[in-house]
């Protein structure tokens, strides 16, 4: 009876990667190689699972749904061989992946690689070889991570767009520069129509004291929609108000560039003022707050004036009393006053 095979394919990014690097071969390459290998060995493939955009170094085995599904199938004796393109497709964590491989072997599953034969655990040497393999893969992942971070930081310092979703207020223009793959590189440029909305947001924040919830409601009520033609969400506005790109500063992790004037939608002074105002209004900084929490209504001084007796913050309170007018109709009078917050608690 032919051996039953379960295949697992994995790539770390959702994009196609360099076919010349066998360790990073894309899903179609892995699938074709494993199917051909199984055919030569006389095995029958009974299942194939793929992980796209899953890092074998950053993501723990316990958080990988496809790997957990394959483990369940192993428990149910649904296959005899686990086949991968290379063993690092199972993971790149030296403190975890060797034991994942050993788990399958202990369940009676033979673990094979199209490029590296079968992984055995029949001797101490087998275990040592297994550990060394994933220790090397772990090290390569760390070096790759360092190279990537360094490259992204360098791009930021040079004012180059690092890729991803184009931020609101900007567009991508062709730069005329080709990368090593002969693709033309895009660079960021200000989209004046969207930039006007960004300027409005910062003006509402600084000049009118709007928070992100009130700002979203204001924009939506006035028919101002986002890039997709949908209503603004407060979380999106919050991210915009905190993004240093709008003062012309590019960021990658802890690396910040100098301001690039051609990318500046908001003046640095205005951006920094918005950050100070938003920080001051957080609960963590309530002891140092000097601006009102509310910018409308009758409670502008609530929390910003203090009790002369205990030094506690004064808050707004109100009560009402109904009076009878000469003609007998009721007249309700509302009394508004500031009282000590701590006095209210004691009473």
N, C-alpha and C positions, 0 to 999 in steps of 0.2 A: 504493500500500500504506500502511495506517495506521501511524502511529508507535507503537512499543511503549513503555509507560510503567512505570517502577518508582517506587512511592511510599514515602516514609519519614515516619512520624509519631513525635513524641516529646513527652513531658511530664517535668518534673523530679521530680515526686512521684507516689506511687502513688494519691493521692486526686484526686477531681475538683477542678478549679480554676475560678476565676471566668470565666464565659463572656463577660463584658463586656470582658475584656482579650484582644485578638486574639493578642498575643504568647504568651499562656499558655493558649490554647484547648485543651480536653481532646481526647482521642483521637477520640471519636465526631464532634466538631465538625470536626476536621482531616480525618478520613476523608470525611465528607459533602462538604466543600468541595472537596477534591481530586478526588473522583469526578465531581462536577458540572462542575468545570473541564475535566477530561479529556473528558467527554461533549461539551461545547460546542466543544472544539478538534478533535473527531473522532479522538481518540487511543484506543488500547486499553490498558487496565491489565493488565499481565502479572504483576505482583508487588506485594505490599504488606508492609512490615515496620514494626513499632512498637517503640518503646523507652519503657518505663514506669519512672519513678523513676530516670532517667538525667540527670544534670546536664550540660548542654552546656558549662558553664564549668569545673566541677571534674574532669570525666572526660575524659581525652585521647581523641582519635579512635582511636588505636591500641588502646585498651582497650574500645572499644564494639563488641561482637560483631556487632550488626545492621549497623552501618556497614561493618565489614570484609567481611561477607557480600555486601553490595551492591557493594562494590569488586571482589570476586571475580567477580560476575555481569557487571560492566562489562568486566572483562578477557576474559570469555567471549563478549562481544557479545550478551548475552541481552536487552538493552533499548536504546532510543535516547534516552530522556528520563528524567531523575531529577526527580521532582515532589515538592515539599514545600509545606506550608501557608504558611510564611514561611521565609526563608533562615536565620534563627537556629535553626530546628529541626535544621540540620546542625551547629550548634555556636555557641558564644559566645566563643571564644578568639581574640583578635586576632592572636596569634603563630602560629596553627595553621590555623583554619578557612578563611581565604581561600585557602590553598594546597591544602586538601582540595577546595574547589570547583574550583580551577584544574586539579587532577589529573583530575577527571572530564571537564572540557572538553578537555583534551589527549588523552584517550582517545576523543574523538569523541562524548561524551555531552552533550546539551543539558541544562542545569540550569535548571529553572523553579520559580517560586513562584506559588502561587495569588493572592497579594496584590501581588507585586512584579515580575511578568513574568519575562523571561529574563536570566540573568547571563552577560554576554559578556566576552571578553578580547581583543577585536580591536584595542584601542588602549591607550595609556598611561592615558587617562582612565577606561576600563573597569576597569583594575586598581586605580587609585586609588579609584574608587567602591566597588569590592568591599572594599578594605581598610577604608575609612571606615565602611562598613556594619557590619562585624564589630568594629571598634574601638568603635563606639557600643554594640553589643550586649554587648561585654566590659565596658564601663563601667557599663551598666545592671545587669549581673550583680553587679559589685562593690558597687554602691550597694544592691542588693537584699539582698546578704549582710550588709552593715553594718546595714541597717534590721532584718533578722531577728535578728541577734545582739543589737542594742540592745533590741529588743522582748522577747526571751527573758530578757535580763539584768534588765530592768525587772520582768518577771513574777516572777522568782526573788526579787528584793529585796522585792517586795510579798507574798511568801508564796503565790503562785498556782502551781498545777500547770501545767507547761509542755507536758504531753501525752506520749504514748508509753505504753509498758507500765507498768502500776501495779507499783511495787516490792513485793517480799514484805514482809508486815507491815502493809500499808496497803490501803485500799479507796477507791473513789470514791463520794462522796456529792453529791447535787444541792445547788447553792449558792443557787438562787433568783435568780441573776444571769443576764441574757441578754447575749450578745455582739452584735456589729453585724449578724450574720446571723439574729438572733432565736432562737439556740439556747441552751439553758440550759447554763451553765458548770459543770463538775464541780470539786470540790476534794478534796484528800487528807484522809483520816481514818484513824486507827489501827484496824487489824483485830486485836482482842485475842487471838484464837485463834492467828493467825500470829505476832503480836508475842511470844508466849510462847516460840516456837521461836527467834526472833531473840535474845531475852534469854538463852536457854540457850546459844546459840553463843558469845556474848561472855563468858559465865561460864566456859565450857569453855576458852576462849582464855586468859583472864586468871588464873583460879583454878587450872586444871589444866594449863595449858601446852599445850593441844591445838593442833596445826596443822590446816590445812584437810583434808588427806588422812585423818588420824585422826578428825577430827570427822565427816566424811562417813560413814566406816565406823561410827562410834558411832551416829549418827542412823539410818542404814539398818538396823543390827543391832537397834535398839530399835523398829523399825516406824514411825518418824517419817518421813512422806513429804512431798514438796514440794506445791505448789499443784495440780499436775497428777496427784497421786497416785503419782508415780514416785520412784525413789531420788534422793538428793541427789548432785550432782556437785561435786567439790572446787573447780572453777573458779567455780561459782555461789556457794559458801560464801566463797571468797576475795573475790569482788566485794562480797558483803554486808558482810564484816568491814571493808572499806575505804570503804564508802559513808557520807559524813558526814550523809546524810539521817536516819540512825538516832539522831543526837544533835540532830535538829531543824533541821539546816542544809541549805537548798536550794542547788543548784549548777547553773550553766550556763557551760560553758567555764571561764574564769578568774574568774568572778563567783560569790561566795559570800554568802549572806544571813546575817543574825544568826539565832541559834537561835530557833525558834518552839516554845514549850512544848507546844502542842497536837499537835505532830508528833514529839515526843521519846519514843523507845522506850528508848534507852540514855542514861544520864547522861553528860554531856560528859567527866567525869573518867575514867569507865570506858572510854569510846570512845578517848580519847587514850592511856590506858594500853595498850590493845590494840594501837594503832598503834606505840607505842614497842617493845613486846615483839616484834611481828612484824618491825619494822625491824631490831632488834638480832640477830635470828636469821638474817638473810640473810648470804650469803657475803661480800658487799661490806663488811659491818661486823664481820667476824670478829675484827679486831684490838681492837675495843672491846666485844665481847660480855661480859656478866656473868652471863647466865642459861644454863642447860644446853640443849644441842640436843635432848637426850632427857629425857622426863619420866617414864619408866618404866625398870625394870631397875636394874642396878648401876653404870651409867656416868653418873650425874648430874653428876659433877664433870669429866667428859671435856671438855677444851678450855677449862676455866675455872680450872684450877690450873696453876702455872708451875714450871719447872725452876729450882732455886736456883743452878745453875751457869751456864747460858746464857740463862735467861729465856724459853726456848721453852715452848709449851703442852704439858701432859702429857695423854696419851691412855691409854685403857684397853687392856690386853693380857692375854692369858690363855694358859696352857699346862697340860698335864696329864701326870701320871705314874701308871703302873699299879703297885700294890704287891700282893704275895701275902699273904693272911691266913693265920693258923696252920692253918686247915683246907684251904688251897690255893686257895681261891676268889679271883679277882682283885678288887681294889678300886682304882677310879680316883679320884684326888684332883686337883681343879682348882685352879690357883693364879691368882688375879686380882690385878693390880697396875697402878699408873700408871707410865708411862715417858715419857721425853722424846721428843717427836715427831721432833725433828731427830736425836737419837741413833739412832732406828730407821732413818732414812734413810741415815745414814752407815754403819750396820752392814749 
